[in-house]
């Protein structure tokens, strides 16, 4: 059943792509959306079947030259196939009402992108994985560039994405090629049983970690993410941010925990440290961003960092021999992958609804959307609550499980764990607090108060299909928040395949940790919050009913009726937080004074501008790009159009090669 469902998903994606090239323009968005949603639904079913223990393998020797195609779906891969399929269903339904203005090529590539993402976790050999990975990269690049003819920023974002994703691919290719060469075969079954020298194992892990972390948007390899995600169409942003980045986490878990087996402690401390840095840096950048989609992009970096903290902690605990904590940490990481997919799909689709209605992404120019777009406002509020890691949101459940694994590590984790785990707890707690401030800003400034632009005043609600995709993502997030036991048994079974004999969490209404002390019931917490809110409202109404009501003008400090200019903006809201983290964020400012033409002593205009660049990009990548640009310009002198010079280059290269061969042989 697993194989048939996965083949049906892939086949439907290919058929939908072909149909998008030939159907009439009027029906193209509907056909593409329904076909892609169907492929996603089959993907969910295939992943669920794998999670229930129905394994599937296939070998197609004639499909790919030399190596053939090897496919296999186990519970770990099933998690990522099911998540990708679920995100695809929501995004595809949304695209029916959103993507009608895009050309047939863009719409045809969308199901191919979904199919490639479904294929990556099902790959069972190095060559199959690399082909699926490159197909995923190329199709996503085409979708990122969908609006390049209208905005120059799209072309620059696409260039950054293309360069970073192919550098990451080169690292993965080098690491896995070395792995396969040393193992004497490229099938995953051969890699699992291979005995490699420690130095080779270290090189393989580091190379693949760099490549997969780049796709996951982990700092400092994240620079493409806050550029590409905002510029892509919003349903594509949802697919990239809620599904594609998960493939980086899958790759790290598959190679580090499965194919290479147990690794030294420093592998996982490095992974955990990269995740912690990403979580903190990503949410700081999100907190001070006023671009709604860029804010969500940085939030993705933060959440992938949280997931990587869980994966790193799981590997560290496994290397220390505490498999109970390893299973708990990996379960928390996989649950956060599922939860993040739910609320980030909802948030990006809601942001796309705002962009479609107003043409704006700048929070400083929005506001007042609550009255003009009530359904989008409610749905974005649900996503913001879930992303804030507060009860009763679904992000709270997975982060609570992760914190439990880190806190209980202290007695048995050794010196390295005693130093690292408390720091990781502090990073997770701080990032959760900053996430609350970030999404209070995004929701309060963007949707409440008065509109701060004509576009916000004239906004209209989105079509039913767009609201349907958003509503489905919201419903999934709500189920995950109130009843995580719907998916936890399957995730526990997937983790048990990696760490045999462990079951980290049990229970239906109340989640109980096995092997350590801890229990929590999301549903009871939600009910308690509802009862508390109802009691507060009842008391306030009772007290208010005993007093005579009178109408009075709102106090306005004597300045007259309140206007939009008196409201907080996203920039002013984040300014106190920016001051606290000035040394990390390194904000920049510029003052431009324009004097009156008749006199230099009289000022006509003073223009103040402040911005917060990505410090890592500014300090790390800018010097590299400057050096590469200078090298490229100097290299032009070598290519002056002279055929004689080009022949001389070839002669000298051949001579040097022959000399080298003569020496080394």
N, C-alpha and C positions, 0 to 999 in steps of 0.2 A: 504493500500500500504506500509506503514512504516513497519508493522510487517512482511509482505511477503518478503520485501527486506532484513530485518535483518536476518530472518530465512534462506534466500538464501545465505547470506554472511557466516553465521555460518556453514551451511550445506556444502558449497563448501570448506571451510577450513578443515572440518573433512574428507570429501571425498579425498581432496588433500593429507592430511596426510597419509591416508590409501594407496593411490595410490603410494606414495613415497616409501613405504615399499616393493612393489611388482614389480614395473616397472623396466626394465633393467637399468643398471648404465648409459649407454650412453644417455638415454632419461630422466633420473631422474631430472636433473636440469631444463630442459625445462618444464616438467610437473609440477614440484613444483612451478616454477616461474609463469607460466601462471595461475595455479589454485589459488595461493595466490594473484596474481594481480586481478583475477576475484572476489575473496572474498573481497578484498579491495575496488574494484569498487562498488560492491553491498553495502558495508558499507558507502561509500560516498553518494550513492543514498538514503539509509535509513536515514542518518543524515540530508540530505537536505530536505527530506520529513518531518521529525520531526520539522526542523526549519521553514518550511512553515506552521506549525500549525496543522499538522495531527498527533495527539497523538495516542499512541498504548499501550495497556496493555494486559498481559496474565498471567494466573496462571496455573501451571502444578503441581498439588498436589502429583502425584505419582512419580515424577522424582527425588526428593530429600527426603530421609527419614525424618519423623517428621514434617518438615516445608514446604516441597514442594519448587517449584521455582516460584518466582514472578518476572515478567519482565515488564518494562514500559519505554517508550522513550518519553521524553518531549524536548522542545527546548534546554534547558541547556545541557542535555545529548547528544542531536543531534550534538552540536558543537564538542564534543570530539569524537563521533563516526565518523563524517565526516573527521575530521583531521586525526584520526588513519587510516581510509581507504585510504586517499590520500597518506600518507607516505608509507603505505603497497604497493600500486600500484608501486610507484617509486622504492622502495627497492626490490620488487619481480622481476621487469623487469631487474634491475641491477644484481640480483643474478643469472639470467640465464647464464650470461657469467663469473660470479665471483665465484659461489659456487659449481662448478662442482667437485672440489677436495674433498669436504666434504662427509662423509658417509651418509648412508640412514637415520640413526636415527636423525642426525642433520637436514637434509633436511625435514624430516617428522615433526619435532617439530616446524619448522618455521611457517607453517600455523596455528598450534595450538596456538602458541604465539599470532598471529594476531587475531585469534578468541577470545582468552581470553580477549585481550584488547578491542575488540568490545563489549564484554559481560559486562564489568565493568560498563560503563555508563548506560547500560540498566537494571541493577539490581534494583529491587524495594523492596527488603527486606534485612534485616541484613544478614541472612544466605546465600542468593544468592550472595550478594556482597562479603562476605568473601570467598566463594568457588571460585568465579571468580577471586578474588584478589590473592588467593593462587595458582590457576592454572597459572595466569600470572607470578607470582614469580618463580614457579618451571620450567616452560618452558623457561623463560629467563635465568635462571641459567644454564640449559643444553646447551643453545646456547653460553653463555659466556665461558663455558668450552670446546668449540668445538676443540680448539687447545692445550689442556692441555698436550697431549703426546709429543708435540714438544718444549714447553717452560715452564719452571718452574714458570715463572711470572703469567701464566694463572691460575695455581692452587691456588696461593696466592690471586689473584684478585677474583677468585670464592669463596674462603673462606670468604674474607671480605664481598663480596656481599651477600652470604648466611646468614651470621650472622646479618648484618645490616637490610636486608629485613625482616628477621623473627622477629627481635626485634621490628621493625616497625609494623609488622603484629600483634604481641602480644599487642602492645599499642592500635591498632585499635580494636582488638577483645575485650579487656577490656572495652574500652570506649563505643562501640556500645552494648556490652552485658549489661552493666549497664543502658544504655539508654533504651534498650528494656525491661529490667526487671522493671524499674520504669514506663514505658509507658503502660505495660500490653500487649504488642504485638510487633512483629518485623517488620511488614509491614510499609513502609515509610508513608503511609496515617495515620496510628496510631501514628507514632512518631511525625508527624507534629502537631497533635492536643493534644499531651500530655502536661500536666502541671507539670513541674519538680521543685523541690526546687532549689534555686539559687546555693547552694553548689554542688548539683548533676550536674546541667548544666555546672558549671565551670569545674568539673572533666571530664565530657564527652568531652567538647571542648578541654581541654588541652591534654587529651589522644589521641584523634583523630588528633589533630594538630601535635603532635609529630610523630605519625605513618605516616600520609600522607606527612608531610614535609620530612621525611626520604626518601620516594619514589621519591619526587621531587628534591632531592639533595640539600636541604637547609642546610646552615651552622648552627650548627656544625655537622649535621648528613649526611654530604656530602661525607665522606671519601671513601665510596665504589665507587663513580661515576668516579673520575679520575683514578681509578684502573681498573674497569670492562669495561668501554667503550673503552679504547685503546686496551684491550686484546681480545675483542670479534671480530668476523668477521665484516668487515666494514658495510655490509648491516644490520647486527644485531645492530651494534652501532647506525646506523641511526634510526632504529625502537625504540631502547631504549631511545635515546637522543631527538628524535623529537616527539615521540608518548607516550612511557611508562611513562616518567616523568610527562607528562601532567595529568596523573591519580591522582597524588598527589594533584595538583591544583584543579582538579574536586572534590576530596574528601573533601577538605577544604571548597570549595564553597558550595557543597551539604549539608554538615552537618552544617556549621556555618551560612550560609545565608538562607538555605531552611528549613532543618529539625528542627534546634533549633530556628530559627527565629531571632528576634532582640536580640543582646547580648550587654553587657556593653562595654564601650569605651576601656577598657584595653585589651579585647580580640584582638581587631583589631589593637591597637597600638603595641601589642606584635607581631602580624602577620606582620605588616608593618616593624617593627624593624628587624625581622628575614630576611625579604626580602631585606631590604637595606643592612644589613650586608653581605648577600650572594652575592648581586650584586657587591659590592665593593671588597670583598675578592676574589670572583671567578675570576673577570677580572684582579686583580693584579697577581694572580697565573698564569693565562693564559698569561699575558704579559711577564713573565720571564721564561716561559716554552719553551724548545727547542724540545720537543716531539710533533709532529703535532697532533696526536689524543688525547694526554693528554691535549694539549692546547684547543682543541675543547670541551673536557669534562668539563674543568673548565669554558669555555664559556657558557655551558649549565647551570651550577650553577648560573652564572651571570644573564642569561636571565630568569631563573625561579625565581630568586630574584626580578627582575623587575616586573614579573607577580604578584608575591606575594605582592609587594608594592601596585599594583593596587587593588588587592582583599582586602588587609588590609585597604586601603583608602576608598574603597566602603563601607565596614562594618562600619568604623568610621563615615563616612558622614551619613549613614543610621541611626546610633544610635544618631546622632546629629540632625536628622530631615531634612537634606538637601538632599532629594532624587534625585534631579537633578544632583548634583555632584556625588552622589553614582552611579547613572546610567552611567555617563560619565567615572568614574574610572573603573567600571566593564567592560564596553564596550572596553576601552583601554586594559585592561588585557586580555580579550578574543581575541581581535584582535592581540595582541602580541603572544598569544599562536599559532594562525594560522600562523602569519608571521615567528615565530621562527621555527615552523615545516617545513616551506618551505625552508628557507636558511640553517637550520642545516642539513636537509636531503641532500641537495646539497653539503654541505661542507664535511660531513662524507663520502659520496659516492665518492667525488673527492679525499679525502685522501686515501680511499681504492684503487682508481685507481693508485695513486702514490706508495702505498705499493706493489701492485701487479706488477708494472713495475720495481721497484727498490729493493724491500725487506727492505726498510728503512723508519723509521718514524722520524729520527733525522734531524731537519732542518739544523744543522751545516754541515751535510754530503750531503745535496741536492744542488739545484741550477741548472740553465741551462735547466730546463724542458720545457721552453717556446718553444724551437726549436724541442725537441724530442716528446713532448706531447702537441701540440698546442690547441686541443679541450679541454682537461682537464684543461689547463691553463686558457682559457677564462671562462670556467664554474666555476672554483674555484674563479676567479676574481669577477664574478657576486655574488657568495655567500659571499665573503669577503666584498664587497660593501654593501650588504644588512645587514650583521651582524654588520657593523660599525655604524649603525644608522645615516647615512648621506644620504641626498637626492642625487639621486632619488631611494634609496634602500627602501625596504618595512619596515625594522625595524624603519626607521625614522618616518613613519606615526603613528604607535602605540605609540612610545615613545613621540611624540609631543602631542597626545591626552592625555596621562597620565600626562605629565607636565602641560597641560592646567587645568586638574582637580585639581592638587595640587596647582597651582598658584592662581586659583580663590577661593580656600578654605579659604584664609587668613581672609577676612572680617567676616565670619560667623562660624568659626570653634572653637571659644573659646580659652582659654589659652593653652590647650593641643595641639590643632591644630596649634596655632600661633607659638609654639615652634617646633613641629614635622614636619609640612609640608615644611617649608623652608629647614630643614635639608634633607628631602627626595628629594626635588628639587636638592639640591647640590649633593647628592649621585647619582641620575640619570644622572645629567650632567657630573660628574666626571667619572662615569663608561662608559658613551658614549665616552668621550675623550680617555680613556684608551683602549676602544675597537678599536678605529681607529688605535692607535699605535700597538695594538696586531695584527691586520689583515694586516696592512702594513708590519709588520715583517714577518708574515706567508707567504704572497704572494711574497714580494720582495726577501726575503732570500731563500725561497723554490723553486721559479719558474724562477726568473730572473738571470742576471749575468752569470758567468761561473759555470759549474758543479764542485763540490768539492769532488767527489768520482767517482770511476770507474763504480759503479752501476748507478749513475745519468747520466753518459756519454752514457751508453748503454740502457737507458730506451726506451720503445716503447709504442705507443698509445694503449688505451684499446679497446676491441671489441665493436661492434656496439650496442649490447644489454646493455652493461654498460653505454655507452655514451647516449643511449636512456633514461635510467632511470635518469641519471644526467640531461639530457636536459629537461625532463618533469618537474623535480623539479625546474630547472632554469626558465622555462616558467611560472610556477605557481607563483614563487617569483616575476617575472617581472609584471605579471598581478596584483598581490597584491600591488606592489609598485606604478604602474601608475594608476590603477583603483580600489582602495580599496572599492569603492561603489558596486563592484560585491558581496562582502560578508557582508558589513556593515549593510544593512537592515536586514539581517537574524540575525546578532549578536544583533542588537538593539531590535529585536523582542524577542530574548532569554532573554535579560536583562529585558525587560518589564514584563516577567513572574516572575522575582525575585522582581523587584520594579515596581508594577503595575502603569500604567498611565504615564510612562516616556518614552521619545524618545530622547536620548542624542545627536545623530548626524543625519543630513539629508543632502541631496544634492547628485548629481551625479558626475559632474566634480569638483565642489568646495564643500568641506566638511564644513558644517556650524554647529556650536555648538548651541544647543537649551537651552535657559535659561541663558547662559553666553555669553560674547563677545568672538568671535573667529571664524576664517575661514581660510581655507588653501586648495590649489589645487595641489596635487602631480603631475598631468599631466602638468599643466602650469609651475611648477617649473622645471620639466624635460625638457620641450621645451625651457625654458629660458636658462638653462644650456647648451643645445645643441647649441643654437644660439650664446651664449657667446663664447663657444669653437670654433665654426666655424669662428667667427669674429677674434678671436686671431690668429688662424691659417692663415686666409686670410691676415691679416696685416703682419705677419711674412714672409709669402711667397712673399708679395708685396715688403717688404723692402729687402729681400734676393735677389730678382730678379734684383735689381738695382746694385748689387755688383758682381764683377767678382768672380767666384768660383775657388778655388784652393785646391788641396789635400794636407794635412799635417798630420804628425804623431801626435797621441794623446799625450799630455803632460804627462809624467810619472815620473817627478821629477828626471830624469837622472838614474832611476833604471832599465831601460830596459822594455820590454813588460810586461803588466799587467798579473798576474797569479791569480789563485784561492786563493792562500794564502794571497793575498792583499785585499780580499773582506771582508766586514762585515759578521760576522756570527750572528746567532740568539742570542747567548750569549752576544756578544759584542754590538749588537744593543740594547738589554734590559738593559745593565749595567748602563747607566745613570739613567734610571727609577728605577732600583733596589736601587741605592744610595739614591734616594729621599725617598723611602719607606723602608729603612733598618730596622727601628724600628718595622715595621709591619711584614716584610718578614723574618727577622732574618736569613740571609744567613750564611752558615758555610763553612769553608775551612780547608785544611790540606796540610802541606808541608812535603814531604818525601825526605830526603837527603841520598843518597847512596855514601859512601866514597870508594875510591880505596882500593883494598884488601891489597896492600903493605903499605899504609899509611893512617891513619885516618885524616890527615891534607889535603889530596887531594880529591876533590869531583869528582866522576864519573858521577853522575846524580842527578838532582834536579827535583822532580815531585810535581807540584802544582795542587791541585784539589779543586774546589769550587762547591757547590751545594746549592739549596734552598729547604729545606724540607717543607712539609705542617706543618705549625707551630701548628695549632689546633690539628692535628693528633699527632704531637710530644709531645705537652704539655698536652693534655687531654687523648688521648687513650693509649699512651705508658705506663703511670703509671698504668692505669686500667689493661692492658694486663699483665704487670709485676706482679701485685698483684694476678691476676687470675692464672697465671702460678705457682706462689709460693704456692697458695692455692691448686691447683691441685696436685702438687708434694707432699705436706704434706698429702693430703687426701689418697694417695696411701698406707699409713701405716694402714688405716682403712680396706683396702681390701687385706688381706695377704693370702687368700685362705683357711682359717679355717672355716669349716662348723659350728662348735660350736660358733664361734664369730658371724657369720651371723644370727644364731638362736637367740643369745642373743640380737642382734640389733632389731630383730622383736619383741621379748618379751618386751624389754624396750619401744619401740615405742607404742605397744599396751597398756602397763601399763600407760604411760603418757597420751595417748588419753582418756582412761577411767577416769583417775583422772580429766582431764580438763572437760570432759562431766559432771562428778559428781558435779563439782564446779559451772559450768555455768548454770546448769539446776535446 
